Amino acid sequence: MAERAKPQRTCLACRQMKDKRELTRVVRTPDGEIKLDDTGRMPGRGAYLCKEPECLKRVLKSRALERALKQPISEDVKNELLQKYAE
């Protein structure tokens, strides 16, 4: 039996293609909230980041995450991301 293809996504910062499970998904829900999606299944517009702290710094500095989600990101979400990447 053939092995199933693993979904691939591109990191917003470094532009490398990786398995979806290796990336962190940030989603803008239909309600307009921005959340971290640990399951990878929340509805809404999503953007993916490597689990490298350098990628997070690059995305926050260039505001690429805000452009990808088409909405400004609150300080609470930025702090949540920083805490997640500090672990």
N, CA, C and O atoms as CSV, one atom per row, in Angstrom:
chain,resi,resn,atom,element,x,y,z
A,1,MET,N,N,0.825,-1.169,0.000
A,1,MET,CA,C,0.000,0.000,0.000
A,1,MET,C,C,0.877,1.242,0.000
A,1,MET,O,O,1.890,1.285,0.698
A,2,ALA,N,N,0.503,2.244,-0.768
A,2,ALA,CA,C,1.299,3.457,-0.904
A,2,ALA,C,C,1.212,4.315,0.357
A,2,ALA,O,O,0.171,4.391,1.008
A,3,GLU,N,N,2.315,4.945,0.676
A,3,GLU,CA,C,2.360,5.827,1.835
A,3,GLU,C,C,1.685,7.156,1.490
A,3,GLU,O,O,1.870,7.693,0.397
A,4,ARG,N,N,0.904,7.674,2.432
A,4,ARG,CA,C,0.204,8.933,2.193
A,4,ARG,C,C,1.192,10.090,2.175
A,4,ARG,O,O,2.180,10.097,2.909
A,5,ALA,N,N,0.907,11.056,1.331
A,5,ALA,CA,C,1.751,12.243,1.268
A,5,ALA,C,C,1.535,13.089,2.511
A,5,ALA,O,O,0.404,13.261,2.965
A,6,LYS,N,N,2.613,13.611,3.056
A,6,LYS,CA,C,2.516,14.481,4.224
A,6,LYS,C,C,2.295,15.910,3.730
A,6,LYS,O,O,2.983,16.363,2.814
A,7,PRO,N,N,1.333,16.625,4.335
A,7,PRO,CA,C,1.089,17.998,3.905
A,7,PRO,C,C,2.308,18.882,4.147
A,7,PRO,O,O,2.927,18.818,5.209
A,8,GLN,N,N,2.642,19.685,3.186
A,8,GLN,CA,C,3.774,20.592,3.266
A,8,GLN,C,C,3.271,22.032,3.339
A,8,GLN,O,O,2.296,22.388,2.677
A,9,ARG,N,N,3.936,22.852,4.141
A,9,ARG,CA,C,3.623,24.268,4.250
A,9,ARG,C,C,4.923,25.054,4.240
A,9,ARG,O,O,5.993,24.507,4.510
A,10,THR,N,N,4.826,26.338,3.929
A,10,THR,CA,C,5.987,27.207,3.855
A,10,THR,C,C,6.041,28.119,5.066
A,10,THR,O,O,5.034,28.721,5.441
A,11,CYS,N,N,7.204,28.223,5.677
A,11,CYS,CA,C,7.409,29.135,6.796
A,11,CYS,C,C,7.355,30.559,6.264
A,11,CYS,O,O,7.942,30.864,5.226
A,12,LEU,N,N,6.664,31.410,6.961
A,12,LEU,CA,C,6.484,32.792,6.555
A,12,LEU,C,C,7.792,33.573,6.582
A,12,LEU,O,O,7.969,34.505,5.798
A,13,ALA,N,N,8.700,33.210,7.464
A,13,ALA,CA,C,9.943,33.962,7.630
A,13,ALA,C,C,11.057,33.465,6.712
A,13,ALA,O,O,11.611,34.240,5.932
A,14,CYS,N,N,11.382,32.188,6.799
A,14,CYS,CA,C,12.538,31.671,6.052
A,14,CYS,C,C,12.172,31.078,4.699
A,14,CYS,O,O,13.048,30.758,3.897
A,15,ARG,N,N,10.862,30.933,4.448
A,15,ARG,CA,C,10.335,30.455,3.167
A,15,ARG,C,C,10.733,29.016,2.841
A,15,ARG,O,O,10.741,28.635,1.671
A,16,GLN,N,N,11.060,28.218,3.843
A,16,GLN,CA,C,11.400,26.811,3.625
A,16,GLN,C,C,10.146,25.959,3.716
A,16,GLN,O,O,9.297,26.186,4.578
A,17,MET,N,N,10.027,24.976,2.825
A,17,MET,CA,C,8.916,24.026,2.863
A,17,MET,C,C,9.240,22.959,3.905
A,17,MET,O,O,10.323,22.374,3.899
A,18,LYS,N,N,8.283,22.718,4.799
A,18,LYS,CA,C,8.451,21.705,5.835
A,18,LYS,C,C,7.125,20.992,6.028
A,18,LYS,O,O,6.085,21.448,5.551
A,19,ASP,N,N,7.172,19.856,6.738
A,19,ASP,CA,C,5.937,19.166,7.081
A,19,ASP,C,C,5.069,20.076,7.930
A,19,ASP,O,O,5.575,20.835,8.757
A,20,LYS,N,N,3.786,20.001,7.728
A,20,LYS,CA,C,2.839,20.839,8.455
A,20,LYS,C,C,2.987,20.667,9.961
A,20,LYS,O,O,2.856,21.639,10.705
A,21,ARG,N,N,3.255,19.460,10.419
A,21,ARG,CA,C,3.372,19.164,11.841
A,21,ARG,C,C,4.608,19.801,12.482
A,21,ARG,O,O,4.654,19.959,13.702
A,22,GLU,N,N,5.602,20.166,11.681
A,22,GLU,CA,C,6.822,20.765,12.200
A,22,GLU,C,C,6.689,22.278,12.392
A,22,GLU,O,O,7.583,22.905,12.959
A,23,LEU,N,N,5.606,22.858,11.935
A,23,LEU,CA,C,5.426,24.299,11.967
A,23,LEU,C,C,4.361,24.703,12.988
A,23,LEU,O,O,3.520,23.893,13.376
A,24,THR,N,N,4.410,25.949,13.411
A,24,THR,CA,C,3.405,26.524,14.297
A,24,THR,C,C,2.424,27.304,13.440
A,24,THR,O,O,2.833,28.108,12.603
A,25,ARG,N,N,1.135,27.074,13.639
A,25,ARG,CA,C,0.116,27.768,12.861
A,25,ARG,C,C,-0.501,28.880,13.705
A,25,ARG,O,O,-0.898,28.674,14.852
A,26,VAL,N,N,-0.568,30.059,13.102
A,26,VAL,CA,C,-1.261,31.190,13.696
A,26,VAL,C,C,-2.463,31.431,12.800
A,26,VAL,O,O,-2.322,31.502,11.579
A,27,VAL,N,N,-3.653,31.559,13.396
A,27,VAL,CA,C,-4.882,31.636,12.609
A,27,VAL,C,C,-5.697,32.865,12.986
A,27,VAL,O,O,-5.778,33.240,14.156
A,28,ARG,N,N,-6.300,33.485,11.976
A,28,ARG,CA,C,-7.306,34.524,12.210
A,28,ARG,C,C,-8.651,33.860,12.019
A,28,ARG,O,O,-8.997,33.455,10.909
A,29,THR,N,N,-9.412,33.745,13.094
A,29,THR,CA,C,-10.697,33.057,13.043
A,29,THR,C,C,-11.719,33.899,12.285
A,29,THR,O,O,-11.498,35.092,12.075
A,30,PRO,N,N,-12.831,33.300,11.872
A,30,PRO,CA,C,-13.878,34.072,11.202
A,30,PRO,C,C,-14.424,35.216,12.069
A,30,PRO,O,O,-14.989,36.175,11.543
A,31,ASP,N,N,-14.257,35.116,13.401
A,31,ASP,CA,C,-14.687,36.182,14.313
A,31,ASP,C,C,-13.698,37.337,14.349
A,31,ASP,O,O,-14.001,38.386,14.918
A,32,GLY,N,N,-12.521,37.165,13.753
A,32,GLY,CA,C,-11.508,38.216,13.734
A,32,GLY,C,C,-10.470,38.101,14.831
A,32,GLY,O,O,-9.611,38.975,14.952
A,33,GLU,N,N,-10.522,37.045,15.639
A,33,GLU,CA,C,-9.524,36.830,16.681
A,33,GLU,C,C,-8.291,36.165,16.078
A,33,GLU,O,O,-8.387,35.393,15.124
A,34,ILE,N,N,-7.140,36.475,16.647
A,34,ILE,CA,C,-5.901,35.816,16.230
A,34,ILE,C,C,-5.469,34.907,17.361
A,34,ILE,O,O,-5.327,35.337,18.505
A,35,LYS,N,N,-5.259,33.631,17.023
A,35,LYS,CA,C,-4.924,32.619,18.022
A,35,LYS,C,C,-3.827,31.702,17.495
A,35,LYS,O,O,-3.592,31.610,16.290
A,36,LEU,N,N,-3.164,31.028,18.430
A,36,LEU,CA,C,-2.247,29.949,18.064
A,36,LEU,C,C,-3.081,28.694,17.887
A,36,LEU,O,O,-3.940,28.388,18.714
A,37,ASP,N,N,-2.827,27.975,16.819
A,37,ASP,CA,C,-3.593,26.765,16.518
A,37,ASP,C,C,-2.684,25.562,16.684
A,37,ASP,O,O,-1.931,25.215,15.774
A,38,ASP,N,N,-2.752,24.927,17.844
A,38,ASP,CA,C,-1.913,23.757,18.111
A,38,ASP,C,C,-2.390,22.523,17.359
A,38,ASP,O,O,-1.595,21.629,17.067
A,39,THR,N,N,-3.680,22.465,17.042
A,39,THR,CA,C,-4.230,21.292,16.362
A,39,THR,C,C,-4.024,21.358,14.852
A,39,THR,O,O,-3.959,20.318,14.197
A,40,GLY,N,N,-3.921,22.560,14.291
A,40,GLY,CA,C,-3.788,22.711,12.844
A,40,GLY,C,C,-5.107,22.567,12.118
A,40,GLY,O,O,-5.123,22.406,10.898
A,41,ARG,N,N,-6.225,22.622,12.848
A,41,ARG,CA,C,-7.528,22.386,12.243
A,41,ARG,C,C,-8.545,23.500,12.491
A,41,ARG,O,O,-9.700,23.377,12.085
A,42,MET,N,N,-8.141,24.568,13.141
A,42,MET,CA,C,-9.097,25.638,13.407
A,42,MET,C,C,-9.505,26.312,12.102
A,42,MET,O,O,-8.680,26.457,11.199
A,43,PRO,N,N,-10.766,26.725,11.991
A,43,PRO,CA,C,-11.192,27.414,10.772
A,43,PRO,C,C,-10.633,28.828,10.736
A,43,PRO,O,O,-10.458,29.465,11.775
A,44,GLY,N,N,-10.361,29.304,9.555
A,44,GLY,CA,C,-9.884,30.666,9.396
A,44,GLY,C,C,-8.635,30.726,8.545
A,44,GLY,O,O,-8.155,29.714,8.034
A,45,ARG,N,N,-8.125,31.924,8.407
A,45,ARG,CA,C,-6.935,32.170,7.602
A,45,ARG,C,C,-5.705,31.866,8.446
A,45,ARG,O,O,-5.556,32.403,9.544
A,46,GLY,N,N,-4.833,31.017,7.943
A,46,GLY,CA,C,-3.677,30.596,8.714
A,46,GLY,C,C,-2.363,31.021,8.114
A,46,GLY,O,O,-2.260,31.246,6.908
A,47,ALA,N,N,-1.356,31.132,8.961
A,47,ALA,CA,C,0.015,31.401,8.550
A,47,ALA,C,C,0.916,30.487,9.380
A,47,ALA,O,O,0.621,30.208,10.542
A,48,TYR,N,N,1.993,30.030,8.790
A,48,TYR,CA,C,2.862,29.041,9.436
A,48,TYR,C,C,4.243,29.615,9.706
A,48,TYR,O,O,4.780,30.397,8.920
A,49,LEU,N,N,4.807,29.203,10.847
A,49,LEU,CA,C,6.143,29.619,11.251
A,49,LEU,C,C,6.949,28.416,11.696
A,49,LEU,O,O,6.417,27.487,12.304
A,50,CYS,N,N,8.259,28.441,11.383
A,50,CYS,CA,C,9.176,27.424,11.912
A,50,CYS,C,C,9.219,27.566,13.419
A,50,CYS,O,O,8.799,28.583,13.970
A,51,LYS,N,N,9.718,26.567,14.067
A,51,LYS,CA,C,9.842,26.611,15.522
A,51,LYS,C,C,11.193,27.185,15.939
A,51,LYS,O,O,11.691,26.907,17.030
A,52,GLU,N,N,11.773,27.986,15.058
A,52,GLU,CA,C,13.041,28.655,15.332
A,52,GLU,C,C,12.770,30.062,15.846
A,52,GLU,O,O,12.012,30.804,15.220
A,53,PRO,N,N,13.368,30.450,16.969
A,53,PRO,CA,C,13.149,31.799,17.500
A,53,PRO,C,C,13.530,32.897,16.498
A,53,PRO,O,O,12.919,33.966,16.486
A,54,GLU,N,N,14.524,32.638,15.672
A,54,GLU,CA,C,14.956,33.629,14.679
A,54,GLU,C,C,13.846,33.923,13.668
A,54,GLU,O,O,13.686,35.064,13.236
A,55,CYS,N,N,13.091,32.911,13.298
A,55,CYS,CA,C,11.978,33.112,12.361
A,55,CYS,C,C,10.895,33.980,12.992
A,55,CYS,O,O,10.325,34.842,12.323
A,56,LEU,N,N,10.611,33.763,14.251
A,56,LEU,CA,C,9.601,34.576,14.937
A,56,LEU,C,C,10.054,36.029,15.002
A,56,LEU,O,O,9.268,36.935,14.724
A,57,LYS,N,N,11.310,36.260,15.365
A,57,LYS,CA,C,11.826,37.631,15.439
A,57,LYS,C,C,11.715,38.329,14.083
A,57,LYS,O,O,11.319,39.492,14.002
A,58,ARG,N,N,12.068,37.607,13.027
A,58,ARG,CA,C,12.032,38.171,11.687
A,58,ARG,C,C,10.604,38.538,11.271
A,58,ARG,O,O,10.374,39.593,10.679
A,59,VAL,N,N,9.656,37.663,11.584
A,59,VAL,CA,C,8.257,37.904,11.198
A,59,VAL,C,C,7.659,39.076,11.981
A,59,VAL,O,O,6.929,39.890,11.415
A,60,LEU,N,N,7.964,39.164,13.269
A,60,LEU,CA,C,7.426,40.262,14.065
A,60,LEU,C,C,8.037,41.600,13.660
A,60,LEU,O,O,7.349,42.620,13.629
A,61,LYS,N,N,9.326,41.590,13.352
A,61,LYS,CA,C,10.002,42.831,12.957
A,61,LYS,C,C,9.500,43.345,11.609
A,61,LYS,O,O,9.287,44.545,11.440
A,62,SER,N,N,9.313,42.443,10.659
A,62,SER,CA,C,8.902,42.850,9.310
A,62,SER,C,C,7.387,42.998,9.167
A,62,SER,O,O,6.902,43.463,8.136
A,63,ARG,N,N,6.634,42.597,10.212
A,63,ARG,CA,C,5.169,42.646,10.209
A,63,ARG,C,C,4.565,41.747,9.125
A,63,ARG,O,O,3.445,41.979,8.670
A,64,ALA,N,N,5.308,40.733,8.723
A,64,ALA,CA,C,4.836,39.803,7.699
A,64,ALA,C,C,3.639,38.998,8.184
A,64,ALA,O,O,2.758,38.664,7.391
A,65,LEU,N,N,3.596,38.686,9.464
A,65,LEU,CA,C,2.473,37.931,10.016
A,65,LEU,C,C,1.187,38.756,9.938
A,65,LEU,O,O,0.120,38.224,9.630
A,66,GLU,N,N,1.292,40.038,10.215
A,66,GLU,CA,C,0.125,40.918,10.115
A,66,GLU,C,C,-0.372,41.013,8.675
A,66,GLU,O,O,-1.578,41.036,8.430
A,67,ARG,N,N,0.549,41.068,7.740
A,67,ARG,CA,C,0.153,41.117,6.318
A,67,ARG,C,C,-0.477,39.807,5.882
A,67,ARG,O,O,-1.454,39.808,5.132
A,68,ALA,N,N,0.067,38.693,6.340
A,68,ALA,CA,C,-0.461,37.385,5.941
A,68,ALA,C,C,-1.870,37.168,6.500
A,68,ALA,O,O,-2.725,36.589,5.831
A,69,LEU,N,N,-2.105,37.636,7.728
A,69,LEU,CA,C,-3.413,37.459,8.349
A,69,LEU,C,C,-4.362,38.617,8.036
A,69,LEU,O,O,-5.548,38.561,8.361
A,70,LYS,N,N,-3.834,39.658,7.408
A,70,LYS,CA,C,-4.612,40.829,6.998
A,70,LYS,C,C,-5.302,41.496,8.180
A,70,LYS,O,O,-6.457,41.916,8.104
A,71,GLN,N,N,-4.537,41.580,9.293
A,71,GLN,CA,C,-5.086,42.194,10.501
A,71,GLN,C,C,-3.932,42.480,11.465
A,71,GLN,O,O,-2.999,41.683,11.555
A,72,PRO,N,N,-3.980,43.597,12.180
A,72,PRO,CA,C,-2.939,43.857,13.188
A,72,PRO,C,C,-2.972,42.802,14.299
A,72,PRO,O,O,-4.023,42.245,14.616
A,73,ILE,N,N,-1.809,42.544,14.874
A,73,ILE,CA,C,-1.695,41.537,15.930
A,73,ILE,C,C,-1.549,42.247,17.270
A,73,ILE,O,O,-0.740,43.164,17.410
A,74,SER,N,N,-2.333,41.819,18.250
A,74,SER,CA,C,-2.298,42.442,19.571
A,74,SER,C,C,-1.026,42.037,20.314
A,74,SER,O,O,-0.370,41.050,19.980
A,75,GLU,N,N,-0.703,42.834,21.330
A,75,GLU,CA,C,0.466,42.533,22.162
A,75,GLU,C,C,0.294,41.211,22.899
A,75,GLU,O,O,1.277,40.512,23.143
A,76,ASP,N,N,-0.942,40.857,23.259
A,76,ASP,CA,C,-1.196,39.588,23.953
A,76,ASP,C,C,-0.779,38.398,23.088
A,76,ASP,O,O,-0.159,37.457,23.583
A,77,VAL,N,N,-1.115,38.439,21.810
A,77,VAL,CA,C,-0.758,37.346,20.901
A,77,VAL,C,C,0.750,37.315,20.691
A,77,VAL,O,O,1.349,36.241,20.643
A,78,LYS,N,N,1.364,38.484,20.566
A,78,LYS,CA,C,2.825,38.535,20.410
A,78,LYS,C,C,3.519,37.937,21.635
A,78,LYS,O,O,4.482,37.181,21.509
A,79,ASN,N,N,3.012,38.289,22.822
A,79,ASN,CA,C,3.596,37.740,24.055
A,79,ASN,C,C,3.402,36.236,24.139
A,79,ASN,O,O,4.300,35.520,24.584
A,80,GLU,N,N,2.239,35.747,23.717
A,80,GLU,CA,C,1.980,34.302,23.712
A,80,GLU,C,C,2.950,33.583,22.777
A,80,GLU,O,O,3.466,32.516,23.107
A,81,LEU,N,N,3.191,34.173,21.617
A,81,LEU,CA,C,4.153,33.588,20.681
A,81,LEU,C,C,5.561,33.591,21.272
A,81,LEU,O,O,6.279,32.596,21.173
A,82,LEU,N,N,5.952,34.697,21.879
A,82,LEU,CA,C,7.278,34.774,22.472
A,82,LEU,C,C,7.461,33.752,23.582
A,82,LEU,O,O,8.534,33.160,23.703
A,83,GLN,N,N,6.423,33.531,24.401
A,83,GLN,CA,C,6.499,32.530,25.455
A,83,GLN,C,C,6.619,31.129,24.883
A,83,GLN,O,O,7.384,30.307,25.387
A,84,LYS,N,N,5.853,30.858,23.820
A,84,LYS,CA,C,5.895,29.534,23.206
A,84,LYS,C,C,7.292,29.244,22.638
A,84,LYS,O,O,7.798,28.128,22.764
A,85,TYR,N,N,7.905,30.245,22.019
A,85,TYR,CA,C,9.214,30.044,21.412
A,85,TYR,C,C,10.339,30.041,22.448
A,85,TYR,O,O,11.432,29.548,22.170
A,86,ALA,N,N,10.083,30.585,23.629
A,86,ALA,CA,C,11.085,30.571,24.695
A,86,ALA,C,C,11.238,29.183,25.306
A,86,ALA,O,O,12.277,28.885,25.895
A,87,GLU,N,N,10.218,28.324,25.179
A,87,GLU,CA,C,10.242,26.973,25.771
A,87,GLU,C,C,11.203,26.056,25.097
A,87,GLU,O,O,11.327,24.895,25.488
